[in-house]
Amino acid sequence: MEVKHWQHPAETITFLTENNEETSTIQIFTDGSKSEQEVRAGVAIFKSGTHIKGLKYKINKRCTNYQAEQLAILRALEYTETLQTEGKKANIYTDTPMTLDSLKISKFTTFIIE
């Protein structure tokens, strides 16, 4: 399925809290970073607790940490589409509150989130 055919995250995601039990077989950890020299995005993907893929991206230094984090999530989701697993349910772990807010509330989206 191409990315353009995905439903908006605000319609399809559930946010984990400390009381939620993890139920997916795919776990995705994302991070974005920005320094004076560069902007980078990184992803670690696990399937049933085993690390299966690491993704790293160096992006234009005019981008923000927020955009790097969004890109990391997008690339991780694109990669999980290629995995042979039942249900394609994944938990994504990110540390950027702005990214989480943009996923929760559709009016705060950017083109990467869309």
Contacts in CASP RR format, 6 or more apart in sequence:
PFRMAT RR
TARGET T0000
AUTHOR 0000-0000-0000
METHOD contacts of the structure
MODEL  1
MEVKHWQHPAETITFLTENNEETSTIQIFTDGSKSEQEVRAGVAIFKSGT
HIKGLKYKINKRCTNYQAEQLAILRALEYTETLQTEGKKANIYTDTPMTL
DSLKISKFTTFIIE
1 81 0 8 1.000
3 74 0 8 1.000
3 77 0 8 1.000
3 78 0 8 1.000
6 12 0 8 1.000
6 77 0 8 1.000
8 106 0 8 1.000
8 109 0 8 1.000
8 114 0 8 1.000
9 103 0 8 1.000
9 104 0 8 1.000
9 113 0 8 1.000
10 103 0 8 1.000
10 104 0 8 1.000
10 105 0 8 1.000
10 106 0 8 1.000
11 106 0 8 1.000
13 103 0 8 1.000
13 104 0 8 1.000
14 20 0 8 1.000
15 100 0 8 1.000
15 104 0 8 1.000
16 22 0 8 1.000
16 91 0 8 1.000
22 91 0 8 1.000
23 89 0 8 1.000
24 89 0 8 1.000
24 90 0 8 1.000
24 91 0 8 1.000
25 47 0 8 1.000
25 48 0 8 1.000
25 85 0 8 1.000
25 86 0 8 1.000
25 89 0 8 1.000
26 45 0 8 1.000
26 46 0 8 1.000
26 47 0 8 1.000
26 80 0 8 1.000
26 83 0 8 1.000
26 85 0 8 1.000
26 88 0 8 1.000
26 89 0 8 1.000
26 90 0 8 1.000
26 91 0 8 1.000
27 45 0 8 1.000
27 46 0 8 1.000
27 47 0 8 1.000
27 49 0 8 1.000
27 90 0 8 1.000
27 91 0 8 1.000
27 93 0 8 1.000
28 43 0 8 1.000
28 44 0 8 1.000
28 45 0 8 1.000
28 46 0 8 1.000
28 73 0 8 1.000
28 76 0 8 1.000
28 77 0 8 1.000
28 80 0 8 1.000
28 90 0 8 1.000
28 91 0 8 1.000
28 92 0 8 1.000
28 93 0 8 1.000
29 43 0 8 1.000
29 44 0 8 1.000
29 45 0 8 1.000
29 46 0 8 1.000
29 92 0 8 1.000
29 93 0 8 1.000
29 94 0 8 1.000
30 41 0 8 1.000
30 42 0 8 1.000
30 43 0 8 1.000
30 69 0 8 1.000
30 72 0 8 1.000
30 73 0 8 1.000
30 76 0 8 1.000
30 92 0 8 1.000
30 93 0 8 1.000
30 94 0 8 1.000
31 41 0 8 1.000
31 42 0 8 1.000
31 69 0 8 1.000
31 72 0 8 1.000
31 94 0 8 1.000
31 95 0 8 1.000
32 39 0 8 1.000
32 40 0 8 1.000
32 41 0 8 1.000
32 42 0 8 1.000
32 65 0 8 1.000
32 68 0 8 1.000
32 69 0 8 1.000
32 72 0 8 1.000
32 96 0 8 1.000
33 39 0 8 1.000
33 40 0 8 1.000
33 41 0 8 1.000
33 65 0 8 1.000
33 68 0 8 1.000
34 40 0 8 1.000
34 61 0 8 1.000
34 63 0 8 1.000
34 64 0 8 1.000
34 65 0 8 1.000
34 68 0 8 1.000
37 61 0 8 1.000
38 58 0 8 1.000
38 61 0 8 1.000
39 58 0 8 1.000
39 59 0 8 1.000
39 60 0 8 1.000
39 61 0 8 1.000
39 62 0 8 1.000
39 63 0 8 1.000
39 64 0 8 1.000
39 65 0 8 1.000
39 67 0 8 1.000
39 68 0 8 1.000
40 56 0 8 1.000
40 57 0 8 1.000
40 58 0 8 1.000
40 59 0 8 1.000
40 68 0 8 1.000
41 56 0 8 1.000
41 57 0 8 1.000
41 59 0 8 1.000
41 68 0 8 1.000
41 69 0 8 1.000
41 71 0 8 1.000
41 72 0 8 1.000
41 75 0 8 1.000
42 54 0 8 1.000
42 55 0 8 1.000
42 56 0 8 1.000
42 57 0 8 1.000
42 72 0 8 1.000
43 53 0 8 1.000
43 54 0 8 1.000
43 55 0 8 1.000
43 56 0 8 1.000
43 72 0 8 1.000
43 75 0 8 1.000
43 76 0 8 1.000
43 79 0 8 1.000
44 51 0 8 1.000
44 53 0 8 1.000
44 54 0 8 1.000
45 51 0 8 1.000
45 52 0 8 1.000
45 53 0 8 1.000
45 54 0 8 1.000
45 55 0 8 1.000
45 76 0 8 1.000
45 79 0 8 1.000
45 80 0 8 1.000
46 52 0 8 1.000
47 83 0 8 1.000
47 85 0 8 1.000
52 83 0 8 1.000
53 79 0 8 1.000
55 72 0 8 1.000
55 75 0 8 1.000
55 76 0 8 1.000
55 79 0 8 1.000
57 68 0 8 1.000
57 71 0 8 1.000
57 72 0 8 1.000
57 75 0 8 1.000
59 67 0 8 1.000
59 68 0 8 1.000
59 71 0 8 1.000
63 71 0 8 1.000
65 96 0 8 1.000
66 96 0 8 1.000
66 98 0 8 1.000
66 99 0 8 1.000
67 110 0 8 1.000
67 112 0 8 1.000
69 94 0 8 1.000
69 96 0 8 1.000
69 99 0 8 1.000
70 99 0 8 1.000
70 102 0 8 1.000
70 110 0 8 1.000
70 112 0 8 1.000
70 113 0 8 1.000
71 112 0 8 1.000
72 94 0 8 1.000
73 92 0 8 1.000
73 94 0 8 1.000
73 99 0 8 1.000
74 112 0 8 1.000
76 90 0 8 1.000
76 92 0 8 1.000
77 90 0 8 1.000
77 92 0 8 1.000
80 88 0 8 1.000
80 90 0 8 1.000
81 88 0 8 1.000
94 100 0 8 1.000
99 113 0 8 1.000
101 108 0 8 1.000
102 108 0 8 1.000
102 109 0 8 1.000
102 110 0 8 1.000
102 113 0 8 1.000
103 113 0 8 1.000
END
